[in-house]
Amino acid sequence: MFSTEPVVRVADATIFQGNAPVLNNISFDIEKGDFVFLVGRTGSGKSSLLKTLYADLPLRLGDIQVAGYAIRGIRNKQVPLLRRKIGIIFQDFQLFSDRTVAENMMFVMKATGWRDTIKMKSRLVDVLMQVGLGSVEKKMPHQLSGGEQQRVVIARALLNEPQILIADEPTGNLDPEVSSGILKVFQQINRSGTAILMATHSYGLIKKFPNRILKCENGKVLDSNKHAIELKSEEDF
């Protein structure tokens, strides 16, 4: 059934790092098809916010809904179901180095309930094509460049047709030219209707690919849809 609900709804939430609140009483929505950059200085609460959204950190105060799941009080057995609806992408690839690209992808599919081998192989090829990679299924991660490995990670995150991709510094280990290529992949995915929330420290990328910005600052989250957010250089975040 088609839902008009936001993919992410944060209402009066306080985000903790250990026992210390890092973001207080924050509220924002991310709609289907939104592309949002998340910025803020180191220690401002960006990663803690992302981890709370995918239920890696508990939500103690306020309400957050992600892909139809209430995050506060979410049960352990619901967390894998939530994570099938979202794609999570990290800076450090997290590919199994002793398995081929196909084996890396198949592992995720089996873990998330896929059973039909023919459908699995077909989906694997589809998502690799979607990120601009042709015949890399039989290659080992070390045979790929950093940019190609990150494309494999994005493809892996797309396997279950997520409503949103949550990316934590996905270009942090890549040079500017490769980073631009990765951003174009995200744009393409976004155009097909998948929301993107991407944490970044790269002023260059934000300047080159202007989109909505959420900025973690002094315990708050500023939203460029509501506030003027000026970023002039890397030093601003």
N, C-alpha and C positions, 0 to 999 in steps of 0.2 A: 504494500500500500504506500502511495506517495505521501511523504510527510513534509509539512511546511515548517516544522520545528528547526531551530538552528542545530548544526552538527555539534557545536560546543556552546553551552550556556553556563556562565560563571556568575553567581549571584552572592554578593556579600561574603566572599570566601577569604579566609586567612590561610596563607601558605606557610608551613613550618620547615625549617632546616634543623633537624634534631628537635630540641625543645624550644628553639628561638623562632618567633614569627619573623619572616622576611618580607612578606607582602600582606598588607592588612586591608580587609574589607574591599576586595577588588571585585569588579563586575564588568563583564564584556560578553558579547556573543560572536560566534563565527558561523556564518551561514554557509549553506551548500554552495560550492563554487568560489568562496572567498580565497584570496591569496594574502597571507598576513606574515610580515616579518616581525620577529620578537627580538628586541634589542635591550641592552642594559649592560652596565659594567660588570666585571667579574664579582660574584658575591651578591649581586642585586636580586637574585631569586629566580632567574630565568630557568635554569635546569630543574630547580625544585618545583616550579610551576609545571613544567612539562611532565616531570615524573608523577606529579599529582594527577595530571590529566589522564595518564595511562595506568593509574592505580599502582604505581611502584612506591609511592609515599602515601600514607593515609591522609584523608581530609578530615580535619577535626572540627572546623568551624565554617559555617556557610554551606552553600549548595553548588554542586557542579554536575551538569549532565553532559555526557559525551556519547554520541551515537546512540542515544536512547537509554543509556545506563546511568543511574544515579551513583556517583562516585563515593559519596559519603556513606560509610557502612557497607560498601560493596562486599559481597561474600567471596571467599577465595575461589570457589568453583565458577563464579561469574567472570573473573578476571580474564581467563583465556577466551571467553565468548566476546567480551569487550574488545580484546586485542585482535580478534578476527575482523572487527569492523573498522579498525584503524591500522595504518601502517606506520611503523616506527623506524626511523633511520638515524644512525649514530655517525659520529665523526670517524670512528676507528673501525669501519667496515664490518668487523665481527663475522667474517666468513671462516668456515672450517678450512684450515690450510691443507689438510690431508684428503680433501674430497674435491671432486670436479665441481664446476659451476652447476651442472644438472643435479648432482648429488646434494649439493647445498640447498638447492630449491626444493627437491623432492623431500628432504628432511622436514622442511617447514610445512609442506603440504600434508605429509603424513601426520605430523604433529597437530595439524588443525582440522583433521577429519576427512581429508581426501582419500578415496579408496580406489577409484577407477583409473588404472594406469594410462589408458589411452587419453582420457580427459586431462590427466595430470601433464602428460607430455605435450599435449596441444596448448594448454594454458602456459606452460613453461616457455614455449616458442613465442606465444603471443606477447608475453610481458617483456621478453628480451628484445623483440622487435620494437615494442613500444618505447624502449629506452635507447634505441638506435644501435643495438648489438646484434650482429648476425649469428654466425656459427661459432659460439664460444662454449657451448654446452659441455664439450669434452675437455676443455682446458682447466688447469689447476689455477687457483687464485694467483700464485706467484708468477704465472705466465702472462698476467694481465697488468696493464699500467694502473696507476692509482685511480685515474678517471674512469677506466673500464670497471675496476672493482667497485667503485661507488655506484656506477650504473647497474651493476649486478645487484647491489644492495637495494637500490630503488626498485628494480624489477621484482626482487623477492618481497618487498613491502607491498607490491601491487597484486600479489597472487590471489588474495581473497577479495579483490575489488573493494578496497576500503572507502569509507565515506570521507576520511581525512587522512592526510599524511602528516605526521608530526616528526620534524627533522631537527635534530640538535647539532648545530654546527656542521652540516653535511659537506661543506667545502673547506673546513678548517685545515685539512692536510693537503690541499690541492693548490696548484699555482693559479694565478688569475685567469689565464686563458681557459684552462680546464674547468675552473669554477664557473665561468660564463656558459660553457657547454652544458654543465650540470643544471644550471638555472634554466636554460632553454628546455631541458627535459622536464623540469618541474612545471614550467609554463604550459607545455603541451598537455601534461597530465591534468593540470588545473583547468585547461580549456574543455576537457572532456567531462568536467563536472565535479572532480574531486577537490575538496578544500585542502589547502596547504597552510600549515603553521610552521614557520622555519626560523629557528634561532640562529642569529649570525652576528659576528663581530666585523663583518666586511662592509665598510662604508662604500667601497667601490661597487659592490654588487647592488646595494640599495640605490645608489645613484644611477646605475645603468638599467636597473629593472624596477622602477618606482612602483610601489604598492602600498597598501595600508600598513601602518606600523603600530605595534604595541611596544611601549618602552617601560621597562621596570626601573623605577627611580625613587629613592627615598621611601621605600615601603609601599609605593603605589604603582598602578599600571596605567600609564597615559595612553590614550587611543587617538591616533591621528584623525579618526572620523569625528572626534569631538574636541581635540586640543591641537594647537599648533605645535608640532614637534620639529625642532630644528636640529639637523645633524650636519655638521660642517666638515668633520674629519673623524678618523678612527678614534681620536681622543674623546669624542662625545660618548663613546661606549666602549 
